[in-house]
Amino acid sequence: MLTRPQRRAGPVLLRRAWTRELPRRAIYAQRPRLYSRTPRRPEEVFHSQLDDPSAAAILSSLKTSPPTPQTLTEKIVQRYSLGLPKDKTVKSGDYVTLSPHHCMTHDNSWPVALKFMSIGATKIHDKKQIVMTLDHDVQNKSYSNLKKYRQIEEFAKKQGVDFYPAGRGIGHQIMVEEGYAWPGTMAVASDSHSNMYGGVGCLGTAVVRTDAASIWATGRTWWQIPPIAKVTFNGVLPEGITGKDVIVALCGLFSKDEVLNHAIEFTGSEETMRSLRVDDRLTIANMTTEWGALTGLFPIDYVLQGWLRYKATEAALYRDSELGDNATHERFTHSRLDELFANPMASDKGAKYAKYLHLDLSTLSPYVSGPNSVKVATPLTELASQDIKVNKAYLVSCTNSRASDLAAAAKVFKDAAEKNEGKIPRIADGVEFYIAAASLPEQIAAEEAGDWQALLDAGAQPLPAGCGPCIGLGTGLLEPGEVGISASNRNFKGRMGSTDAKAYLASPEVVAASALSGKISGPGTYVQPKGWQGVVLGDGDGIREEDRMITADEALEKVIGQLDSIVSDAESDLFGAPVTETVESDSIIDVLPGFPEKVTGEIVFCDADNISTDGIYPGKLTYQDDVSVDDMAKACMRNFDPSFSSVAKEGDILVAGFNFGCGSSREQAATAILAKKIPLVVAGSFGNIFSRNSINNALMGVEVPKLVQRLRECFSAPATQLKEAQQHITEPSQNRESLDSPPPAPQMVPAAEKRLTRRTGWTFEWDVRRSKVQIQEGDGGETWSQRVGELPPNVQEIIARGGLEKWVKGEIEKGS
């Protein structure tokens, strides 16, 4: 058994070793292919060919279809899907019954437990599948919160599941450092930042409370494999640039919903990927949530192997009883790693992606997000010249509060100490600087390195390991008129305190430097290269044709793809019909018993895009478990429009813009609309997490982009007459408030009439059987119809039964 100082001496050397460059290997990049193959016709041969053994063998091989190439995402989902037909290869778009490797719940474990018990379940299906942590409201010492925490702990112990108490760390960090998020597996959590597990090659995605209760009771839930985007990194990360700069730039520079509701796979040459440490990858994967994605998956490569080998060595040599022994040494073992890396999972050659994007890391500079929007990313140099004063600085959250982040922040003060007679300088007057480690082990590592004390000497105020200010809970929240800069992941208006404050996101180094100077600034470690002409990014993989090297197999597939395209065009010309199948306009689907064949109501229109779950249901009510149905109905859409409650009526059809329900995974965003007795929500598009919550709680939803367009044509003033519903801000003009923030953010509304919610007098009818909607544009107005997507039987069944809880209850009763 090693003592703690001895144990911590090893990782320093190993961490440095991970960053050393190894000999560069040639990596053959695959060019995006935006084509679909023509279906093959049956082979026609002469009998003599079949009689010839050699010819027959060749023909037999032609009849055997090769396996369909899969992305890494699809391969992992394949492993954790249940009840697949024989030889079924899952692909993007498929609905699957999913049994994830692990499922984590945090402070919402008690609401999940109440759901679990309400459906008649008494015993968790697989106790090894479940992890419970307490991390969100750890500073709250009220009787009600402590009672809830006690109930969660007692329930966890009774069920025999792994449990981590308040102060031990943030659930996502625990999932990674304790080995629950394992490469090549799928792990889910009832929190929107589950994407973070992708930083270690684990497919992580968010589920909602009802999904979690279903997994507890049956070991499974449902999932639709999203479209998958491939993001290729080129170049090498320069000195002074971090993973936070990468994801802030991605969110701000690809800000047109390019990856909305997509699964992302990050890739690049070996040299490129070696410049991204595991901690950088965790940060990037974590904030793919803010980029709009459902997952953010990094490859299972040599960088990850080095990190895992250190973890396995540490687990074997040291078991710290004060941190709890949840069999870490059994999850991190060298034998398990030998098996993992003997044949690491990777995307197949020829795997198809819905989208291809690229970013040259070597062209990045430090970036800052905000104010109050992840979709606004500005080079640090521009903001630094604006002399933006800072009132509060935060080094908190699962995004950037690991030991390496604390070390980077401490280095800013240690470097400044060299010019201050060796004394750590204090933060600027009028600035409050809050620090909280992502977990207790990360804090211990920072303490032993001297970094934690350096930050305290500078005037930082320590908080317990947990979410805290990031989620707007506890000490140090932003007050009206204040400006904050944080290394956390989300800066929606009002999330970290007052809606009249401004929040920016940046790397730990920039946060520390800003706290020291009292204004948004950097440590000065980044030096812009001579001849720099801006960030290189765009569609495709970013490799110039003259630099492209492809293998013989890839060259052959490229030729085949071109021939397929030629044949497809020829078939269309010769036979006058497209290759792809079309759905007849009068096709009828079966409607299950209990599901309505038609839904009709008057349209009430909320004219805004990116209305977040914060806008639909206030965050301050999210963790109150005793909110009545009437109070929930009154709170519905309150943060978007306080007048919504009086305008909308029972039986109305709520219509909103695009990406409705983005943001956090709170289930009440759906149940509040049901509490308002609105049976159907229509939008140009929905946030994926809201779609899940809707289905799980029997709230119906339909996407009709044309309807949103027509409503805006009739009820919105021309764009030239629009103005912001808020005072001008002093930052650069492009830093307008993001539309993905909840009101009272600036909303683009008609200059003549500021009405966020309006009754339209239009009638909406959804014919479920015919998958068609019909709109009557008021008395005497135009009537038009449009086909919409068919509702899958498994989704109908969940809604018909009254939601996923009742579906699970039925499954339990079947098995009893």
QUICORJO-V287858 format. One record per residue. N is the residue number from 0. PHI is phi in whole degrees, -180 to 180 (* if undefined). PSI is psi in whole degrees, -180 to 180 (* if undefined). OMEGA is omega as a letter, one per 40 degrees, with the letter a starting at -180 (* if undefined). Layout:
BEGIN
[[N:PHI:PSI:OMEGA] [N:PHI:PSI:OMEGA]]
END
This chain:
BEGIN
[[0:*:129:i] [1:-92:152:i] [2:-76:163:a] [3:-61:-46:i] [4:-60:-38:i] [5:-66:-40:a] [6:-64:-40:a] [7:-80:-11:i] [8:-72:-31:a] [9:-68:-48:a] [10:-58:-30:a] [11:-60:-45:a] [12:-68:-41:a] [13:-67:-40:a] [14:-63:-38:i] [15:-66:-36:a] [16:-64:-32:a] [17:-64:-29:a] [18:-89:-5:a] [19:-71:142:i] [20:-81:132:i] [21:-100:168:a] [22:-53:136:a] [23:-74:138:i] [24:-111:152:i] [25:-74:127:i] [26:-115:126:a] [27:-91:115:a] [28:-86:142:a] [29:-97:132:a] [30:-78:136:i] [31:-58:138:i] [32:-120:112:a] [33:-101:64:i] [34:-143:161:i] [35:-119:143:a] [36:-80:145:i] [37:-72:134:i] [38:-59:135:a] [39:-76:141:i] [40:-86:155:i] [41:-57:141:i] [42:-71:134:i] [43:-112:124:a] [44:-135:163:i] [45:-81:152:i] [46:-60:-35:a] [47:-62:-32:i] [48:-69:-37:i] [49:-70:-29:a] [50:-77:-23:i] [51:-79:114:a] [52:-56:-43:a] [53:-67:-42:i] [54:-69:-39:a] [55:-62:-37:a] [56:-65:-41:i] [57:-64:-45:a] [58:-65:-37:i] [59:-63:-39:i] [60:-67:-32:i] [61:-68:-31:a] [62:-76:-16:a] [63:-88:111:a] [64:-71:133:i] [65:-68:156:i] [66:-58:142:i] [67:-70:125:i] [68:-59:139:a] [69:-123:149:i] [70:-75:168:i] [71:-62:-39:i] [72:-59:-49:a] [73:-64:-37:i] [74:-63:-42:a] [75:-68:-43:i] [76:-61:-39:i] [77:-56:-42:a] [78:-65:-30:a] [79:-112:17:i] [80:-96:140:a] [81:-108:150:i] [82:69:25:i] [83:-74:142:i] [84:-59:155:i] [85:-57:135:i] [86:66:13:i] [87:-72:128:i] [88:-108:115:a] [89:-72:152:a] [90:-146:167:i] [91:-54:135:a] [92:101:-20:a] [93:-72:142:i] [94:-90:131:a] [95:-131:154:i] [96:-90:119:a] [97:-112:133:i] [98:-121:91:a] [99:-68:156:i] [100:-62:-43:i] [101:-143:154:i] [102:-135:123:a] [103:-110:137:i] [104:-126:154:a] [105:-118:-125:a] [106:-60:-21:i] [107:-84:11:i] [108:-63:-35:a] [109:-70:-45:i] [110:-57:-37:i] [111:-65:-41:i] [112:-63:-38:i] [113:-64:-41:i] [114:-63:-45:a] [115:-55:-47:a] [116:-74:-32:a] [117:-68:-23:i] [118:-91:7:i] [119:92:5:i] [120:-80:144:i] [121:-125:-23:a] [122:-134:132:i] [123:-63:135:a] [124:-59:-47:a] [125:-142:101:a] [126:-64:-25:i] [127:-75:-16:a] [128:-81:-21:a] [129:-106:139:i] [130:-130:134:i] [131:-122:135:i] [132:-134:157:i] [133:-119:116:a] [134:-147:-22:a] [135:-77:-55:a] [136:-111:44:a] [137:-69:-18:i] [138:-84:-12:a] [139:-80:111:a] [140:-103:20:i] [141:-68:159:a] [142:-60:-44:a] [143:-65:-40:a] [144:-72:-42:i] [145:-65:-34:i] [146:-64:-44:i] [147:-63:-44:i] [148:-61:-40:i] [149:-66:-40:i] [150:-64:-40:i] [151:-64:-46:a] [152:-63:-44:a] [153:-64:-40:i] [154:-64:-44:a] [155:-62:-44:a] [156:-66:-39:i] [157:-64:-38:a] [158:-85:-13:i] [159:76:27:a] [160:-96:161:i] [161:-69:131:a] [162:-134:138:i] [163:-126:119:a] [164:-76:172:i] [165:-59:136:a] [166:95:-13:i] [167:-76:-27:i] [168:146:172:i] [169:-78:138:a] [170:-53:-43:a] [171:-65:-40:i] [172:-66:-40:i] [173:-62:-42:i] [174:-59:-36:a] [175:-81:-52:a] [176:-73:-20:i] [177:-98:2:i] [178:82:14:i] [179:-73:-41:i] [180:-81:95:a] [181:-107:140:a] [182:-55:136:i] [183:83:2:i] [184:-109:176:i] [185:-120:128:i] [186:-128:141:i] [187:-124:162:i] [188:-153:154:a] [189:-84:57:a] [190:-160:142:a] [191:-71:-12:a] [192:-100:24:i] [193:-65:-17:i] [194:-53:-25:a] [195:-56:-29:a] [196:-63:-21:i] [197:-62:-19:i] [198:-64:-21:i] [199:-115:27:i] [200:74:17:i] [201:-104:129:a] [202:-74:104:a] [203:-111:136:i] [204:-150:160:a] [205:-85:145:i] [206:-125:170:a] [207:-104:176:a] [208:-58:-42:a] [209:-66:-39:i] [210:-59:-44:a] [211:-62:-42:i] [212:-63:-37:i] [213:-64:-42:i] [214:-67:-41:i] [215:-57:-45:a] [216:-81:-37:a] [217:-122:-11:a] [218:83:4:a] [219:-150:164:i] [220:-151:-168:i] [221:-112:157:i] [222:-156:143:i] [223:-106:125:a] [224:-67:121:a] [225:-76:169:i] [226:-61:147:a] [227:-115:128:i] [228:-107:139:i] [229:-106:120:i] [230:-110:115:a] [231:-99:125:i] [232:-92:137:i] [233:-120:165:i] [234:71:-169:a] [235:-128:141:a] [236:-63:122:a] [237:-72:163:i] [238:-63:136:a] [239:91:-1:i] [240:-113:138:a] [241:-121:174:i] [242:-60:-31:i] [243:-64:-40:i] [244:-63:-37:a] [245:-63:-51:a] [246:-75:-32:i] [247:-64:-41:i] [248:-65:-43:i] [249:-60:-45:a] [250:-63:-38:a] [251:-87:-32:a] [252:-89:-29:i] [253:-106:74:a] [254:-107:15:a] [255:-106:35:i] [256:61:33:a] [257:-60:-34:a] [258:-117:20:a] [259:-58:127:i] [260:59:28:i] [261:-103:158:i] [262:-91:138:a] [263:-113:138:i] [264:-120:121:i] [265:-92:141:a] [266:-150:172:i] [267:169:175:i] [268:-66:164:i] [269:-60:-41:i] [270:-62:-43:i] [271:-63:-49:a] [272:-68:-26:i] [273:-69:-18:i] [274:-83:-5:i] [275:-110:101:i] [276:-65:167:i] [277:-61:-40:i] [278:-62:-38:i] [279:-64:-42:a] [280:-63:-40:i] [281:-62:-41:i] [282:-63:-47:a] [283:-63:-48:a] [284:-62:-41:a] [285:-56:-46:a] [286:-90:6:i] [287:-63:-21:i] [288:-59:-48:i] [289:-67:-27:i] [290:-72:-13:i] [291:106:1:a] [292:-89:162:i] [293:-95:-24:i] [294:-147:161:i] [295:-145:97:a] [296:-107:126:i] [297:-98:158:a] [298:-72:159:i] [299:-91:95:a] [300:-131:-169:a] [301:-66:-35:i] [302:-63:-47:i] [303:-64:-38:a] [304:-61:-43:i] [305:-61:-42:i] [306:-65:-43:a] [307:-67:-37:i] [308:-63:-41:i] [309:-62:-45:a] [310:-62:-39:i] [311:-67:-41:i] [312:-64:-44:i] [313:-61:-44:a] [314:-64:-35:a] [315:-74:-33:a] [316:-91:-23:a] [317:-142:125:i] [318:-125:109:a] [319:-92:107:a] [320:-65:-29:a] [321:-73:-18:i] [322:-94:-3:a] [323:88:142:a] [324:-111:91:i] [325:-100:46:i] [326:60:35:i] [327:-57:-40:a] [328:-67:-18:i] [329:-86:-28:i] [330:-81:-41:i] [331:-97:97:i] [332:-132:149:i] [333:-68:-32:i] [334:-66:-38:i] [335:-66:-37:i] [336:-70:-37:i] [337:-57:-43:i] [338:-67:-41:a] [339:-62:-46:a] [340:-92:-1:i] [341:-66:-33:i] [342:-151:72:a] [343:-65:141:i] [344:-69:142:i] [345:-155:161:i] [346:-65:145:i] [347:-76:151:i] [348:-64:135:a] [349:89:-1:i] [350:-63:141:a] [351:-100:140:i] [352:-120:152:i] [353:-76:-24:a] [354:-155:149:i] [355:-129:125:i] [356:-131:159:i] [357:-144:154:i] [358:-145:130:i] [359:-90:106:a] [360:-61:-32:a] [361:-67:-14:a] [362:-98:3:a] [363:-80:152:i] [364:-126:172:i] [365:-60:135:a] [366:-123:150:i] [367:-125:138:a] [368:-101:134:i] [369:122:-176:e] [370:-82:145:i] [371:59:29:i] [372:-164:134:i] [373:-81:-11:a] [374:-86:0:i] [375:-116:110:i] [376:-120:125:a] [377:-125:135:i] [378:-55:139:a] [379:-55:-38:a] [380:-59:-35:i] [381:-70:-44:a] [382:-71:-36:a] [383:-60:-33:a] [384:-75:-11:a] [385:-87:-7:i] [386:55:52:a] [387:-85:111:a] [388:-73:146:a] [389:-115:134:i] [390:-98:-35:a] [391:-139:144:i] [392:-130:144:a] [393:-133:127:i] [394:-117:81:a] [395:-141:171:i] [396:97:167:i] [397:-74:-11:a] [398:-77:-47:a] [399:-148:53:i] [400:-133:30:i] [401:-82:173:a] [402:-58:-38:i] [403:-65:-35:i] [404:-71:-43:i] [405:-63:-37:i] [406:-66:-41:i] [407:-65:-40:i] [408:-69:-43:i] [409:-63:-33:a] [410:-62:-32:i] [411:-60:-43:a] [412:-77:-36:i] [413:-66:-40:i] [414:-64:-39:i] [415:-67:-29:a] [416:-65:-30:i] [417:-63:-25:i] [418:-99:7:a] [419:-128:40:i] [420:58:34:i] [421:79:3:a] [422:-97:131:i] [423:-62:122:a] [424:-73:155:i] [425:-86:155:i] [426:-64:162:a] [427:-63:151:i] [428:-59:138:i] [429:85:0:a] [430:-107:135:i] [431:-108:130:a] [432:-122:117:a] [433:-111:136:i] [434:-129:141:i] [435:-150:126:a] [436:-72:155:i] [437:-67:-26:i] [438:-160:165:i] [439:-64:-42:i] [440:-59:-37:i] [441:-68:-37:i] [442:-66:-42:i] [443:-61:-42:i] [444:-62:-40:i] [445:-69:-37:i] [446:-65:-45:a] [447:-69:-25:i] [448:-85:-8:a] [449:85:0:a] [450:-76:-40:a] [451:-62:-44:a] [452:-67:-37:i] [453:-61:-40:i] [454:-69:-38:i] [455:-66:-41:i] [456:-62:-30:i] [457:-78:-10:i] [458:110:8:i] [459:-69:146:i] [460:-103:119:a] [461:-79:144:i] [462:-125:157:i] [463:-66:153:i] [464:-59:116:a] [465:170:-177:a] [466:-75:-51:i] [467:53:-125:a] [468:-58:-28:a] [469:-57:-37:a] [470:-100:4:i] [471:82:31:a] [472:-124:138:i] [473:92:-150:a] [474:-80:148:i] [475:82:26:a] [476:-75:158:a] [477:-70:134:i] [478:-96:164:i] [479:-54:133:i] [480:84:-6:a] [481:-84:160:i] [482:-119:130:i] [483:-123:150:i] [484:-129:131:a] [485:-137:152:i] [486:-94:16:a] [487:-83:-163:a] [488:-112:-14:a] [489:-142:128:a] [490:-124:36:i] [491:-56:147:a] [492:-60:126:i] [493:88:-9:a] [494:-67:-39:a] [495:-102:18:i] [496:147:-135:a] [497:-65:144:i] [498:-72:-12:i] [499:-96:12:i] [500:-102:168:i] [501:-122:134:a] [502:-123:134:i] [503:-118:155:i] [504:-119:142:i] [505:-160:177:i] [506:-71:162:i] [507:-56:-38:i] [508:-62:-44:a] [509:-70:-38:i] [510:-61:-46:i] [511:-64:-45:a] [512:-64:-36:i] [513:-69:-39:i] [514:-65:-37:a] [515:-71:-41:a] [516:-90:-20:a] [517:85:5:i] [518:-149:163:a] [519:-62:117:a] [520:-160:170:a] [521:-118:172:a] [522:-79:-12:i] [523:85:14:a] [524:-81:-20:a] [525:-87:133:i] [526:-120:121:a] [527:-69:130:a] [528:-64:150:i] [529:-66:139:i] [530:80:8:a] [531:-62:132:a] [532:-122:16:i] [533:116:172:a] [534:-75:133:i] [535:-97:120:a] [536:-160:170:i] [537:156:-164:i] [538:-79:161:i] [539:86:-162:a] [540:-104:-1:i] [541:79:6:a] [542:-96:126:i] [543:-68:147:a] [544:-59:-37:a] [545:-72:-19:i] [546:-99:-2:a] [547:-78:134:i] [548:-122:130:i] [549:-130:153:i] [550:-78:169:i] [551:-61:-41:i] [552:-62:-42:a] [553:-68:-37:i] [554:-63:-42:i] [555:-64:-43:a] [556:-66:-35:i] [557:-62:-44:i] [558:-64:-44:i] [559:-61:-42:i] [560:-62:-41:i] [561:-66:-40:i] [562:-64:-42:i] [563:-59:-41:a] [564:-64:-40:i] [565:-64:-45:i] [566:-62:-42:a] [567:-60:-44:i] [568:-64:-40:a] [569:-66:-43:i] [570:-59:-41:i] [571:-64:-41:i] [572:-69:-42:a] [573:-77:-41:a] [574:-104:-4:i] [575:68:23:a] [576:-145:142:i] [577:-71:156:a] [578:-72:-38:a] [579:-71:147:a] [580:-77:149:i] [581:-118:151:a] [582:-93:130:i] [583:-63:142:a] [584:-66:-23:a] [585:-106:18:a] [586:-66:145:a] [587:-125:136:i] [588:-106:159:i] [589:-76:138:i] [590:-110:124:a] [591:-69:152:i] [592:-57:135:a] [593:95:-12:i] [594:-101:132:a] [595:-67:139:i] [596:-78:-29:i] [597:-140:145:i] [598:-129:126:a] [599:-133:146:i] [600:-178:172:i] [601:-82:142:a] [602:-81:126:i] [603:-110:125:a] [604:-108:123:i] [605:-106:104:a] [606:-89:82:i] [607:-161:148:i] [608:-94:161:i] [609:55:40:i] [610:-71:116:a] [611:-83:169:i] [612:-64:-25:i] [613:-65:-37:i] [614:-71:-31:a] [615:-78:-40:a] [616:-143:124:a] [617:-60:137:a] [618:-62:-32:a] [619:-67:-17:i] [620:-97:-9:a] [621:-60:-39:a] [622:-103:18:i] [623:-97:116:a] [624:-91:0:a] [625:-114:23:i] [626:-74:127:a] [627:-74:163:i] [628:-62:-41:i] [629:-64:-43:i] [630:-68:-34:i] [631:-64:-41:i] [632:-64:-40:i] [633:-67:-31:a] [634:-80:-14:a] [635:-57:124:i] [636:65:14:a] [637:-62:-42:a] [638:-71:-22:i] [639:-81:-50:a] [640:-152:109:a] [641:-59:-22:a] [642:-86:-4:a] [643:-57:-41:a] [644:-59:-35:a] [645:-87:-23:a] [646:-83:-47:a] [647:-78:142:a] [648:-122:163:i] [649:-58:133:i] [650:88:-4:i] [651:-67:159:i] [652:-103:116:i] [653:-82:124:i] [654:-119:131:i] [655:-131:-179:a] [656:-80:-137:a] [657:-100:151:i] [658:59:43:i] [659:-69:132:i] [660:85:28:i] [661:-76:174:i] [662:99:-140:a] [663:-74:171:a] [664:-94:18:a] [665:-61:128:a] [666:-70:-27:a] [667:-66:-15:i] [668:-61:-33:i] [669:-86:-45:a] [670:-69:-27:i] [671:-67:-38:i] [672:-66:-40:i] [673:-65:-38:i] [674:-62:-31:i] [675:-76:-2:i] [676:63:39:i] [677:-101:117:a] [678:-84:-16:a] [679:-147:136:i] [680:-115:133:i] [681:-119:138:i] [682:-149:166:i] [683:-65:-37:i] [684:-164:162:a] [685:-118:149:i] [686:-67:140:a] [687:-60:-41:a] [688:-66:-34:i] [689:-69:-39:i] [690:-59:-43:i] [691:-62:-47:a] [692:-62:-37:i] [693:-63:-51:a] [694:-62:-45:a] [695:-64:-22:a] [696:-114:15:i] [697:66:30:i] [698:-98:125:a] [699:-85:149:i] [700:-146:144:a] [701:-137:138:i] [702:-97:121:i] [703:-138:82:a] [704:-57:-36:a] [705:-62:-37:a] [706:-65:-41:i] [707:-61:-43:i] [708:-62:-45:a] [709:-65:-42:i] [710:-62:-40:i] [711:-70:-35:i] [712:-64:-35:a] [713:-92:-29:a] [714:-118:-8:i] [715:-107:143:i] [716:-70:158:i] [717:-54:152:a] [718:-57:-33:a] [719:-68:-17:a] [720:-99:1:a] [721:-80:147:i] [722:-143:161:a] [723:-76:142:a] [724:-90:38:i] [725:-157:159:a] [726:-62:153:i] [727:-62:143:i] [728:-105:158:a] [729:-91:-11:i] [730:-70:174:i] [731:-52:149:a] [732:-58:-31:a] [733:-74:-8:a] [734:-89:39:i] [735:-64:156:i] [736:-57:137:a] [737:-72:146:i] [738:-73:-8:i] [739:-88:9:i] [740:-99:151:i] [741:-75:149:i] [742:-57:155:e] [743:-86:51:i] [744:-69:159:i] [745:-59:124:i] [746:-112:140:i] [747:-82:108:a] [748:-131:161:i] [749:-57:134:a] [750:-63:-32:a] [751:-77:-28:a] [752:-150:114:a] [753:-93:87:i] [754:-124:109:a] [755:-76:-32:i] [756:-126:132:i] [757:-142:145:i] [758:-81:135:a] [759:-104:-23:a] [760:79:0:i] [761:-86:152:i] [762:-114:137:i] [763:-118:132:i] [764:-131:129:i] [765:-110:114:i] [766:-93:100:a] [767:-65:-42:a] [768:-61:-39:a] [769:-96:3:a] [770:50:52:a] [771:-142:143:i] [772:-115:149:i] [773:-129:133:a] [774:-120:129:i] [775:-106:112:a] [776:-82:66:i] [777:78:173:i] [778:-62:123:i] [779:77:1:i] [780:-85:179:a] [781:-67:145:i] [782:-116:130:i] [783:-144:161:a] [784:-135:162:a] [785:-156:142:i] [786:-75:147:i] [787:-129:173:a] [788:-63:145:i] [789:-73:147:a] [790:-91:116:a] [791:-60:149:a] [792:-58:-39:a] [793:-67:-31:i] [794:-73:-42:i] [795:-56:-43:a] [796:-63:-42:i] [797:-63:-46:a] [798:-68:-42:a] [799:-62:-34:i] [800:-80:-4:i] [801:96:15:i] [802:118:172:a] [803:-66:-34:i] [804:-57:-49:a] [805:-70:-31:i] [806:-64:-46:i] [807:-62:-42:i] [808:-58:-41:i] [809:-64:-38:i] [810:-67:-37:i] [811:-65:-43:a] [812:-65:-34:i] [813:-63:-39:a] [814:-82:-12:a] [815:-87:*:*]]
END
